[in-house]
Amino acid sequence: MEDLILTTARGDNALHLAAGYGHTNTAKALVVEMSKKDLSLANKYGETALHYAAFSCLLYTSPSPRD
């Protein structure tokens, strides 16, 4: 039986969203449960959850322009 991967209109799955919004514990739980194939799924712009995680890290750790 194949797993059903739900996506947004952009093609983002739950791991994309967890990684993008900095929900580390949720992302870790999803990584454990998802297949290797599903971990590498890209959205319709070619972005994987790793892209989102990298951007999220930059977003949440970069100093504010006001600093």
N, C-alpha and C positions, 0 to 999 in steps of 0.2 A: 504494500500500500504506500503510495507516495504521500509525502507531507504536503499540506496545503500552506502556501506562503501568501499571506494577504499583503497587498501593497496599496500605497496611495496613488493618486493620479500621476504623480511624478515617477512612480515605480519604487518608492522607498518602502522597505519592509520594517519590521519592528526593530531589528538591529540597527538599521540606518537611523531611526528616530532616537533610540536609546543612546547611541554613540553621539549623535548630533546635539542632543540636549544635555550631554554630560551625565547621564544616568548610568554611572559606572557599574553598580551592582546589578542592575537589570541587564546591561550589555554582557557582563560576565556570565550571568545565568543563561542568557540566550546562546552564547558561544558554546557552552557545555551541551546544550540540547540540540543545536542545529547541525545538520550534516556539513561536511567540508564543502560540498557543492553549493549549498545554500549560503555559507559564509562568504563566498566570493561573488554573490549575485550583485549585479550593478543595476542602477536605476536607468531611466531612459536617457540620461545625460552621461552615462558611462561611469558614474560615481559609485564606489562601493562603500560599505560601512566604515572601512579603514579611512577613506577620504574624509568622511564626516567626523570620525574620531580625531583625526589630525587637525582639522579645522576647529573643532570644538576645543581642543587643547590650546590652540593658539588664541582662540577667542576668550576663553576663561582664565588664561594665565598671562596674557599680555597686559602691560600697564595701560591704564586709561590715558587717553591723550591729555586729560586735565592734570595728570600727575607731573 
